[in-house]
């Protein structure tokens, strides 16, 4: 995956996750908040993995 595409994917995942958390908060839906949290964590993991691979620190 190209670095700029990975950056766009990370930002999109985090934005959708935050929107899910906000919508779940207003609707008092723990499931939607959980999905939003998982999307945020997934975005952070993808960002860390992309940075490590671009530096050559693959394990």
mmCIF file of the N, C-alpha and C atoms, coordinates in Angstrom:
data_MODEL
# 
_entry.id   MODEL 
# 
loop_
_atom_site.group_PDB 
_atom_site.id 
_atom_site.type_symbol 
_atom_site.label_atom_id 
_atom_site.label_alt_id 
_atom_site.label_comp_id 
_atom_site.label_asym_id 
_atom_site.label_entity_id 
_atom_site.label_seq_id 
_atom_site.pdbx_PDB_ins_code 
_atom_site.Cartn_x 
_atom_site.Cartn_y 
_atom_site.Cartn_z 
_atom_site.occupancy 
_atom_site.B_iso_or_equiv 
_atom_site.pdbx_formal_charge 
_atom_site.auth_seq_id 
_atom_site.auth_comp_id 
_atom_site.auth_asym_id 
_atom_site.auth_atom_id 
_atom_site.pdbx_PDB_model_num 
ATOM 1   N N  . UNK A 1 1  ? 0.853   -1.172 0.000  1.00 0.00 ? 1  UNK A N  1 
ATOM 2   C CA . UNK A 1 1  ? 0.000   0.000  0.000  1.00 0.00 ? 1  UNK A CA 1 
ATOM 3   C C  . UNK A 1 1  ? 0.895   1.230  0.000  1.00 0.00 ? 1  UNK A C  1 
ATOM 4   N N  . UNK A 1 2  ? 0.577   2.169  -0.835 1.00 0.00 ? 2  UNK A N  1 
ATOM 5   C CA . UNK A 1 2  ? 1.372   3.387  -0.899 1.00 0.00 ? 2  UNK A CA 1 
ATOM 6   C C  . UNK A 1 2  ? 1.157   4.205  0.367  1.00 0.00 ? 2  UNK A C  1 
ATOM 7   N N  . UNK A 1 3  ? 2.197   4.922  0.788  1.00 0.00 ? 3  UNK A N  1 
ATOM 8   C CA . UNK A 1 3  ? 2.097   5.655  2.067  1.00 0.00 ? 3  UNK A CA 1 
ATOM 9   C C  . UNK A 1 3  ? 0.956   6.668  2.111  1.00 0.00 ? 3  UNK A C  1 
ATOM 10  N N  . UNK A 1 4  ? 0.719   7.388  1.012  1.00 0.00 ? 4  UNK A N  1 
ATOM 11  C CA . UNK A 1 4  ? -0.353  8.383  1.062  1.00 0.00 ? 4  UNK A CA 1 
ATOM 12  C C  . UNK A 1 4  ? -1.722  7.720  1.111  1.00 0.00 ? 4  UNK A C  1 
ATOM 13  N N  . UNK A 1 5  ? -1.875  6.573  0.471  1.00 0.00 ? 5  UNK A N  1 
ATOM 14  C CA . UNK A 1 5  ? -3.149  5.853  0.572  1.00 0.00 ? 5  UNK A CA 1 
ATOM 15  C C  . UNK A 1 5  ? -3.361  5.319  1.985  1.00 0.00 ? 5  UNK A C  1 
ATOM 16  N N  . UNK A 1 6  ? -2.284  4.870  2.600  1.00 0.00 ? 6  UNK A N  1 
ATOM 17  C CA . UNK A 1 6  ? -2.382  4.401  3.982  1.00 0.00 ? 6  UNK A CA 1 
ATOM 18  C C  . UNK A 1 6  ? -2.756  5.552  4.907  1.00 0.00 ? 6  UNK A C  1 
ATOM 19  N N  . UNK A 1 7  ? -2.189  6.732  4.662  1.00 0.00 ? 7  UNK A N  1 
ATOM 20  C CA . UNK A 1 7  ? -2.515  7.896  5.494  1.00 0.00 ? 7  UNK A CA 1 
ATOM 21  C C  . UNK A 1 7  ? -3.985  8.274  5.339  1.00 0.00 ? 7  UNK A C  1 
ATOM 22  N N  . UNK A 1 8  ? -4.485  8.225  4.118  1.00 0.00 ? 8  UNK A N  1 
ATOM 23  C CA . UNK A 1 8  ? -5.902  8.532  3.886  1.00 0.00 ? 8  UNK A CA 1 
ATOM 24  C C  . UNK A 1 8  ? -6.783  7.488  4.571  1.00 0.00 ? 8  UNK A C  1 
ATOM 25  N N  . UNK A 1 9  ? -6.393  6.218  4.491  1.00 0.00 ? 9  UNK A N  1 
ATOM 26  C CA . UNK A 1 9  ? -7.168  5.160  5.146  1.00 0.00 ? 9  UNK A CA 1 
ATOM 27  C C  . UNK A 1 9  ? -7.176  5.335  6.658  1.00 0.00 ? 9  UNK A C  1 
ATOM 28  N N  . UNK A 1 10 ? -6.030  5.706  7.221  1.00 0.00 ? 10 UNK A N  1 
ATOM 29  C CA . UNK A 1 10 ? -5.940  5.915  8.673  1.00 0.00 ? 10 UNK A CA 1 
ATOM 30  C C  . UNK A 1 10 ? -6.841  7.060  9.100  1.00 0.00 ? 10 UNK A C  1 
ATOM 31  N N  . UNK A 1 11 ? -6.758  8.170  8.391  1.00 0.00 ? 11 UNK A N  1 
ATOM 32  C CA . UNK A 1 11 ? -7.587  9.329  8.742  1.00 0.00 ? 11 UNK A CA 1 
ATOM 33  C C  . UNK A 1 11 ? -9.067  8.980  8.599  1.00 0.00 ? 11 UNK A C  1 
ATOM 34  N N  . UNK A 1 12 ? -9.423  8.267  7.534  1.00 0.00 ? 12 UNK A N  1 
ATOM 35  C CA . UNK A 1 12 ? -10.823 7.890  7.331  1.00 0.00 ? 12 UNK A CA 1 
ATOM 36  C C  . UNK A 1 12 ? -11.317 6.966  8.446  1.00 0.00 ? 12 UNK A C  1 
ATOM 37  N N  . UNK A 1 13 ? -10.500 5.986  8.831  1.00 0.00 ? 13 UNK A N  1 
ATOM 38  C CA . UNK A 1 13 ? -10.901 5.085  9.920  1.00 0.00 ? 13 UNK A CA 1 
ATOM 39  C C  . UNK A 1 13 ? -11.101 5.835  11.228 1.00 0.00 ? 13 UNK A C  1 
ATOM 40  N N  . UNK A 1 14 ? -10.189 6.736  11.527 1.00 0.00 ? 14 UNK A N  1 
ATOM 41  C CA . UNK A 1 14 ? -10.295 7.472  12.786 1.00 0.00 ? 14 UNK A CA 1 
ATOM 42  C C  . UNK A 1 14 ? -11.503 8.402  12.773 1.00 0.00 ? 14 UNK A C  1 
ATOM 43  N N  . UNK A 1 15 ? -11.746 9.071  11.643 1.00 0.00 ? 15 UNK A N  1 
ATOM 44  C CA . UNK A 1 15 ? -12.902 9.976  11.553 1.00 0.00 ? 15 UNK A CA 1 
ATOM 45  C C  . UNK A 1 15 ? -14.207 9.193  11.687 1.00 0.00 ? 15 UNK A C  1 
ATOM 46  N N  . UNK A 1 16 ? -14.313 8.073  10.982 1.00 0.00 ? 16 UNK A N  1 
ATOM 47  C CA . UNK A 1 16 ? -15.533 7.265  11.071 1.00 0.00 ? 16 UNK A CA 1 
ATOM 48  C C  . UNK A 1 16 ? -15.698 6.705  12.485 1.00 0.00 ? 16 UNK A C  1 
ATOM 49  N N  . UNK A 1 17 ? -14.589 6.320  13.102 1.00 0.00 ? 17 UNK A N  1 
ATOM 50  C CA . UNK A 1 17 ? -14.648 5.829  14.478 1.00 0.00 ? 17 UNK A CA 1 
ATOM 51  C C  . UNK A 1 17 ? -15.126 6.884  15.453 1.00 0.00 ? 17 UNK A C  1 
ATOM 52  N N  . UNK A 1 18 ? -14.600 8.095  15.306 1.00 0.00 ? 18 UNK A N  1 
ATOM 53  C CA . UNK A 1 18 ? -15.024 9.194  16.188 1.00 0.00 ? 18 UNK A CA 1 
ATOM 54  C C  . UNK A 1 18 ? -16.492 9.519  15.954 1.00 0.00 ? 18 UNK A C  1 
ATOM 55  N N  . UNK A 1 19 ? -16.914 9.536  14.695 1.00 0.00 ? 19 UNK A N  1 
ATOM 56  C CA . UNK A 1 19 ? -18.329 9.794  14.413 1.00 0.00 ? 19 UNK A CA 1 
ATOM 57  C C  . UNK A 1 19 ? -19.215 8.694  14.998 1.00 0.00 ? 19 UNK A C  1 
ATOM 58  N N  . UNK A 1 20 ? -18.758 7.450  14.932 1.00 0.00 ? 20 UNK A N  1 
ATOM 59  C CA . UNK A 1 20 ? -19.509 6.350  15.543 1.00 0.00 ? 20 UNK A CA 1 
ATOM 60  C C  . UNK A 1 20 ? -19.601 6.496  17.047 1.00 0.00 ? 20 UNK A C  1 
ATOM 61  N N  . UNK A 1 21 ? -18.510 6.921  17.669 1.00 0.00 ? 21 UNK A N  1 
ATOM 62  C CA . UNK A 1 21 ? -18.527 7.128  19.126 1.00 0.00 ? 21 UNK A CA 1 
ATOM 63  C C  . UNK A 1 21 ? -19.492 8.257  19.496 1.00 0.00 ? 21 UNK A C  1 
ATOM 64  N N  . UNK A 1 22 ? -19.474 9.336  18.728 1.00 0.00 ? 22 UNK A N  1 
ATOM 65  C CA . UNK A 1 22 ? -20.359 10.471 19.023 1.00 0.00 ? 22 UNK A CA 1 
ATOM 66  C C  . UNK A 1 22 ? -21.818 10.076 18.806 1.00 0.00 ? 22 UNK A C  1 
ATOM 67  N N  . UNK A 1 23 ? -22.100 9.384  17.698 1.00 0.00 ? 23 UNK A N  1 
ATOM 68  C CA . UNK A 1 23 ? -23.476 8.960  17.430 1.00 0.00 ? 23 UNK A CA 1 
ATOM 69  C C  . UNK A 1 23 ? -23.945 7.953  18.477 1.00 0.00 ? 23 UNK A C  1 
ATOM 70  N N  . UNK A 1 24 ? -23.073 7.061  18.889 1.00 0.00 ? 24 UNK A N  1 
ATOM 71  C CA . UNK A 1 24 ? -23.429 6.092  19.927 1.00 0.00 ? 24 UNK A CA 1 
ATOM 72  C C  . UNK A 1 24 ? -23.660 6.754  21.267 1.00 0.00 ? 24 UNK A C  1 
ATOM 73  N N  . UNK A 1 25 ? -22.905 7.796  21.541 1.00 0.00 ? 25 UNK A N  1 
ATOM 74  C CA . UNK A 1 25 ? -23.068 8.542  22.803 1.00 0.00 ? 25 UNK A CA 1 
ATOM 75  C C  . UNK A 1 25 ? -24.426 9.237  22.836 1.00 0.00 ? 25 UNK A C  1 
ATOM 76  N N  . UNK A 1 26 ? -24.808 9.863  21.721 1.00 0.00 ? 26 UNK A N  1 
ATOM 77  C CA . UNK A 1 26 ? -26.071 10.600 21.710 1.00 0.00 ? 26 UNK A CA 1 
ATOM 78  C C  . UNK A 1 26 ? -27.269 9.647  21.727 1.00 0.00 ? 26 UNK A C  1 
ATOM 79  N N  . UNK A 1 27 ? -27.097 8.458  21.174 1.00 0.00 ? 27 UNK A N  1 
ATOM 80  C CA . UNK A 1 27 ? -28.183 7.489  21.109 1.00 0.00 ? 27 UNK A CA 1 
ATOM 81  C C  . UNK A 1 27 ? -28.122 6.487  22.261 1.00 0.00 ? 27 UNK A C  1 
ATOM 82  N N  . UNK A 1 28 ? -27.092 6.600  23.100 1.00 0.00 ? 28 UNK A N  1 
ATOM 83  C CA . UNK A 1 28 ? -26.861 5.696  24.233 1.00 0.00 ? 28 UNK A CA 1 
ATOM 84  C C  . UNK A 1 28 ? -26.771 4.246  23.759 1.00 0.00 ? 28 UNK A C  1 
ATOM 85  N N  . UNK A 1 29 ? -25.984 4.058  22.701 1.00 0.00 ? 29 UNK A N  1 
ATOM 86  C CA . UNK A 1 29 ? -25.814 2.736  22.114 1.00 0.00 ? 29 UNK A CA 1 
ATOM 87  C C  . UNK A 1 29 ? -24.401 2.226  22.377 1.00 0.00 ? 29 UNK A C  1 
ATOM 88  N N  . UNK A 1 30 ? -24.242 1.294  23.322 1.00 0.00 ? 30 UNK A N  1 
ATOM 89  C CA . UNK A 1 30 ? -22.892 0.811  23.632 1.00 0.00 ? 30 UNK A CA 1 
ATOM 90  C C  . UNK A 1 30 ? -22.258 0.037  22.478 1.00 0.00 ? 30 UNK A C  1 
ATOM 91  N N  . UNK A 1 31 ? -23.075 -0.623 21.656 1.00 0.00 ? 31 UNK A N  1 
ATOM 92  C CA . UNK A 1 31 ? -22.531 -1.367 20.522 1.00 0.00 ? 31 UNK A CA 1 
ATOM 93  C C  . UNK A 1 31 ? -21.892 -0.452 19.495 1.00 0.00 ? 31 UNK A C  1 
ATOM 94  N N  . UNK A 1 32 ? -22.559 0.648  19.189 1.00 0.00 ? 32 UNK A N  1 
ATOM 95  C CA . UNK A 1 32 ? -22.012 1.603  18.228 1.00 0.00 ? 32 UNK A CA 1 
ATOM 96  C C  . UNK A 1 32 ? -20.762 2.267  18.778 1.00 0.00 ? 32 UNK A C  1 
ATOM 97  N N  . UNK A 1 33 ? -20.743 2.542  20.063 1.00 0.00 ? 33 UNK A N  1 
ATOM 98  C CA . UNK A 1 33 ? -19.536 3.107  20.678 1.00 0.00 ? 33 UNK A CA 1 
ATOM 99  C C  . UNK A 1 33 ? -18.392 2.105  20.617 1.00 0.00 ? 33 UNK A C  1 
ATOM 100 N N  . UNK A 1 34 ? -18.682 0.840  20.818 1.00 0.00 ? 34 UNK A N  1 
ATOM 101 C CA . UNK A 1 34 ? -17.649 -0.196 20.739 1.00 0.00 ? 34 UNK A CA 1 
ATOM 102 C C  . UNK A 1 34 ? -17.082 -0.335 19.336 1.00 0.00 ? 34 UNK A C  1 
ATOM 103 N N  . UNK A 1 35 ? -17.963 -0.301 18.346 1.00 0.00 ? 35 UNK A N  1 
ATOM 104 C CA . UNK A 1 35 ? -17.503 -0.371 16.960 1.00 0.00 ? 35 UNK A CA 1 
ATOM 105 C C  . UNK A 1 35 ? -16.657 0.852  16.626 1.00 0.00 ? 35 UNK A C  1 
ATOM 106 N N  . UNK A 1 36 ? -17.083 2.026  17.088 1.00 0.00 ? 36 UNK A N  1 
ATOM 107 C CA . UNK A 1 36 ? -16.291 3.232  16.868 1.00 0.00 ? 36 UNK A CA 1 
ATOM 108 C C  . UNK A 1 36 ? -14.922 3.131  17.516 1.00 0.00 ? 36 UNK A C  1 
ATOM 109 N N  . UNK A 1 37 ? -14.886 2.599  18.729 1.00 0.00 ? 37 UNK A N  1 
ATOM 110 C CA . UNK A 1 37 ? -13.603 2.414  19.415 1.00 0.00 ? 37 UNK A CA 1 
ATOM 111 C C  . UNK A 1 37 ? -12.702 1.440  18.676 1.00 0.00 ? 37 UNK A C  1 
ATOM 112 N N  . UNK A 1 38 ? -13.285 0.356  18.165 1.00 0.00 ? 38 UNK A N  1 
ATOM 113 C CA . UNK A 1 38 ? -12.494 -0.607 17.397 1.00 0.00 ? 38 UNK A CA 1 
ATOM 114 C C  . UNK A 1 38 ? -11.951 0.009  16.112 1.00 0.00 ? 38 UNK A C  1 
ATOM 115 N N  . UNK A 1 39 ? -12.740 0.858  15.466 1.00 0.00 ? 39 UNK A N  1 
ATOM 116 C CA . UNK A 1 39 ? -12.259 1.530  14.257 1.00 0.00 ? 39 UNK A CA 1 
ATOM 117 C C  . UNK A 1 39 ? -11.102 2.472  14.571 1.00 0.00 ? 39 UNK A C  1 
ATOM 118 N N  . UNK A 1 40 ? -11.190 3.173  15.684 1.00 0.00 ? 40 UNK A N  1 
ATOM 119 C CA . UNK A 1 40 ? -10.104 4.077  16.079 1.00 0.00 ? 40 UNK A CA 1 
ATOM 120 C C  . UNK A 1 40 ? -8.839  3.275  16.369 1.00 0.00 ? 40 UNK A C  1 
ATOM 121 N N  . UNK A 1 41 ? -8.977  2.199  17.120 1.00 0.00 ? 41 UNK A N  1 
ATOM 122 C CA . UNK A 1 41 ? -7.813  1.356  17.431 1.00 0.00 ? 41 UNK A CA 1 
ATOM 123 C C  . UNK A 1 41 ? -7.236  0.759  16.146 1.00 0.00 ? 41 UNK A C  1 
ATOM 124 N N  . UNK A 1 42 ? -8.104  0.326  15.244 1.00 0.00 ? 42 UNK A N  1 
ATOM 125 C CA . UNK A 1 42 ? -7.638  -0.213 13.964 1.00 0.00 ? 42 UNK A CA 1 
ATOM 126 C C  . UNK A 1 42 ? -6.879  0.816  13.147 1.00 0.00 ? 42 UNK A C  1 
ATOM 127 N N  . UNK A 1 43 ? -7.343  2.059  13.170 1.00 0.00 ? 43 UNK A N  1 
ATOM 128 C CA . UNK A 1 43 ? -6.636  3.125  12.464 1.00 0.00 ? 43 UNK A CA 1 
ATOM 129 C C  . UNK A 1 43 ? -5.261  3.387  13.040 1.00 0.00 ? 43 UNK A C  1 
ATOM 130 N N  . UNK A 1 44 ? -5.165  3.363  14.356 1.00 0.00 ? 44 UNK A N  1 
ATOM 131 C CA . UNK A 1 44 ? -3.867  3.582  15.008 1.00 0.00 ? 44 UNK A CA 1 
ATOM 132 C C  . UNK A 1 44 ? -2.921  2.423  14.697 1.00 0.00 ? 44 UNK A C  1 
ATOM 133 N N  . UNK A 1 45 ? -3.436  1.197  14.739 1.00 0.00 ? 45 UNK A N  1 
ATOM 134 C CA . UNK A 1 45 ? -2.601  0.031  14.422 1.00 0.00 ? 45 UNK A CA 1 
ATOM 135 C C  . UNK A 1 45 ? -2.114  0.100  12.979 1.00 0.00 ? 45 UNK A C  1 
ATOM 136 N N  . UNK A 1 46 ? -2.994  0.470  12.061 1.00 0.00 ? 46 UNK A N  1 
ATOM 137 C CA . UNK A 1 46 ? -2.604  0.607  10.659 1.00 0.00 ? 46 UNK A CA 1 
ATOM 138 C C  . UNK A 1 46 ? -1.545  1.686  10.485 1.00 0.00 ? 46 UNK A C  1 
ATOM 139 N N  . UNK A 1 47 ? -1.683  2.789  11.207 1.00 0.00 ? 47 UNK A N  1 
ATOM 140 C CA . UNK A 1 47 ? -0.692  3.866  11.119 1.00 0.00 ? 47 UNK A CA 1 
ATOM 141 C C  . UNK A 1 47 ? 0.668   3.403  11.624 1.00 0.00 ? 47 UNK A C  1 
ATOM 142 N N  . UNK A 1 48 ? 0.685   2.728  12.754 1.00 0.00 ? 48 UNK A N  1 
ATOM 143 C CA . UNK A 1 48 ? 1.957   2.252  13.317 1.00 0.00 ? 48 UNK A CA 1 
ATOM 144 C C  . UNK A 1 48 ? 2.592   1.228  12.388 1.00 0.00 ? 48 UNK A C  1 
ATOM 145 N N  . UNK A 1 49 ? 1.792   0.328  11.864 1.00 0.00 ? 49 UNK A N  1 
ATOM 146 C CA . UNK A 1 49 ? 2.324   -0.693 10.957 1.00 0.00 ? 49 UNK A CA 1 
ATOM 147 C C  . UNK A 1 49 ? 2.904   -0.069 9.688  1.00 0.00 ? 49 UNK A C  1 
ATOM 148 N N  . UNK A 1 50 ? 2.230   0.931  9.142  1.00 0.00 ? 50 UNK A N  1 
ATOM 149 C CA . UNK A 1 50 ? 2.711   1.589  7.933  1.00 0.00 ? 50 UNK A CA 1 
ATOM 150 C C  . UNK A 1 50 ? 4.015   2.320  8.186  1.00 0.00 ? 50 UNK A C  1 
ATOM 151 N N  . UNK A 1 51 ? 4.113   3.017  9.306  1.00 0.00 ? 51 UNK A N  1 
ATOM 152 C CA . UNK A 1 51 ? 5.349   3.738  9.627  1.00 0.00 ? 51 UNK A CA 1 
ATOM 153 C C  . UNK A 1 51 ? 6.492   2.758  9.831  1.00 0.00 ? 51 UNK A C  1 
ATOM 154 N N  . UNK A 1 52 ? 6.238   1.668  10.530 1.00 0.00 ? 52 UNK A N  1 
ATOM 155 C CA . UNK A 1 52 ? 7.307   0.684  10.771 1.00 0.00 ? 52 UNK A CA 1 
ATOM 156 C C  . UNK A 1 52 ? 7.768   0.045  9.472  1.00 0.00 ? 52 UNK A C  1 
ATOM 157 N N  . UNK A 1 53 ? 6.848   -0.254 8.578  1.00 0.00 ? 53 UNK A N  1 
ATOM 158 C CA . UNK A 1 53 ? 7.238   -0.860 7.302  1.00 0.00 ? 53 UNK A CA 1 
ATOM 159 C C  . UNK A 1 53 ? 7.978   0.127  6.410  1.00 0.00 ? 53 UNK A C  1 
ATOM 160 N N  . UNK A 1 54 ? 7.609   1.397  6.461  1.00 0.00 ? 54 UNK A N  1 
ATOM 161 C CA . UNK A 1 54 ? 8.297   2.383  5.624  1.00 0.00 ? 54 UNK A CA 1 
ATOM 162 C C  . UNK A 1 54 ? 9.721   2.627  6.108  1.00 0.00 ? 54 UNK A C  1 
ATOM 163 N N  . UNK A 1 55 ? 9.977   2.395  7.379  1.00 0.00 ? 55 UNK A N  1 
ATOM 164 C CA . UNK A 1 55 ? 11.327  2.550  7.933  1.00 0.00 ? 55 UNK A CA 1 
ATOM 165 C C  . UNK A 1 55 ? 12.151  1.279  7.798  1.00 0.00 ? 55 UNK A C  1 
ATOM 166 N N  . UNK A 1 56 ? 11.528  0.198  7.422  1.00 0.00 ? 56 UNK A N  1 
ATOM 167 C CA . UNK A 1 56 ? 12.248  -1.058 7.275  1.00 0.00 ? 56 UNK A CA 1 
ATOM 168 C C  . UNK A 1 56 ? 12.357  -1.857 8.553  1.00 0.00 ? 56 UNK A C  1 
ATOM 169 N N  . UNK A 1 57 ? 11.513  -1.568 9.540  1.00 0.00 ? 57 UNK A N  1 
ATOM 170 C CA . UNK A 1 57 ? 11.539  -2.268 10.827 1.00 0.00 ? 57 UNK A CA 1 
ATOM 171 C C  . UNK A 1 57 ? 10.546  -3.430 10.848 1.00 0.00 ? 57 UNK A C  1 
ATOM 172 N N  . UNK A 1 58 ? 10.495  -4.200 9.788  1.00 0.00 ? 58 UNK A N  1 
ATOM 173 C CA . UNK A 1 58 ? 9.524   -5.289 9.706  1.00 0.00 ? 58 UNK A CA 1 
ATOM 174 C C  . UNK A 1 58 ? 10.004  -6.460 10.553 1.00 0.00 ? 58 UNK A C  1 
ATOM 175 N N  . UNK A 1 59 ? 9.103   -6.999 11.366 1.00 0.00 ? 59 UNK A N  1 
ATOM 176 C CA . UNK A 1 59 ? 9.427   -8.163 12.205 1.00 0.00 ? 59 UNK A CA 1 
ATOM 177 C C  . UNK A 1 59 ? 8.592   -9.330 11.795 1.00 0.00 ? 59 UNK A C  1 
# 
